[in-house]
Amino acid sequence: MKYRKSCMAFAIVFAIGTVLSAYSQAESVITTIPQPGDPNRVAVNLLTGLVYVADSGAGIVSVIDPRTNTVVNSIQVGIDPVGVGVNPITSRLYVSDIIQNLVYVFDIHTNQIITSIPVGSGPADIAVNFRTNKIYVTEFGALTVGVIDGATNTRTATITGPVVPFDLAVNVVTNRLYISDNSPFGAVAAVDLDTNQVVAEIRTAGQFTSGVAVDFVRDLVYAADESGTLNVIDGRTNQLVNTVTLQSDLSGVAVNPFTRRIYVSNFTLNEVNIVDGKALRQVASLSVGADPGELGIDPIRKRLYVAHFFPGIVTVINTEVH
């Protein structure tokens, strides 16, 4: 069973590679989708394309159908859901409640709760390694990252390292976790998930590192500093190898490994910056409305989802290039 699930995981990863596209600046805003609460983080099921949005303060997770760009379901969960992650292989949805210090587990076929898992103080961002069936959650109040075993629904380990762990990204191919440090130091911690030990703390070029994303094809990590720098880290050497200067107040980061486009939200300029990962330069920006924050990407269906905490919308962007 473990072998079959591992094969399925790699099949998902490498099947995405069949959606390769050539370059052009074709990104455009498709629509905005009103949310009943304050959308915080976004997760995409790569198998079904369904999009899950944690509506902080509303106590729900909104489910968006990418075919109609409408909310087709609202899952009641806790008091203040902040983080959300999905495992398409096990059909499980994970939602963190920053007030109750819980991670809720849902069956995505029925949208029914299976259990809740006590975690450390202030659980926020969630990352899922669908190959190993492990779930990672930033425990903002405890300044740690908790490890959850998806097979037993228990918290099994604690990762310590960054001063202020903020955003998470998993490379399912190398089994590495990357944690942004949202402190004045600015850094990204690389974690060996076989041992749950930090193997490197890579200083970034700026301060208050926020979003982080992984290009698993090239083993590159992209991290945004709120001070205005997009950092490029080589996952093989754990070295900062390049930077792209953007404008300040950067937030979320997403990458499409097949088009080599990196997307960075700027919550002051109300736009998403588009960076050519091959040339390492900004090639465009899209106006998306007030306070764009966390990003979720679907490289198969070529869609980018932008959560706006205020005024409570999700922007849908077409990332198809020709």
C-alpha angles and dihedrals in degrees: 000000000000090000092051093049091048090052090049090051093053090044090058092048097048096036086065087064090071088071094071117152136185124241134279135124098260103136115129140165112259102184147314122248119209115229126206092226139020108298111223112165135009133211129185127209101224092202100050101020091229113148124219120203123190106220103205113214094012095077094229144101113221118217115212124198108217092207093063101018090227135123105257099175142014118209115206110225134164125300107292115013111192111157129047134183135168135208106204093190097056093031092234130143121203122202126181122215108205093196101046095039091232139126112213121212119210135185103234092206092062101017086228124140116252100183145322124241123211111230138168125297119298104006110200127148121040130201125185127206099203092185094061098024092235124139126205126201131184110233098206096183093050095039090231140106118238124215119216125193107222091203095059101022091230133127103245109171147013127228118204129183121092118080092229112012107207119153130024136207128177127207101208091190098056095027092234129141122209121204123191117221109221094195132109088266096064115212148143121229118213114210128197102222093202088068102016087231127137106243097181141009107207115200113223126217095251142027135276100024108212122166124036131185137175132227097203093184093064098021092240128146123209119201129179123215116208086226089070111270130120107208125206116207126188106228092203096057100022089229131137101242104172146358136209117207113224129158124287128272097053117171128164128029132199131171136198104208093198100054092031091228121146120201122203125182121220111201096193099046090040094229145109115237117216117211126192103228094201097051092030096224137113110261102176147348131215126211107229108167134260125346105352109195134159121022133213122193134201106195092181097057092028097237132138121200121204121197116214110196087196128060088017107248141123117223118212117210127192106226096181114135128191 
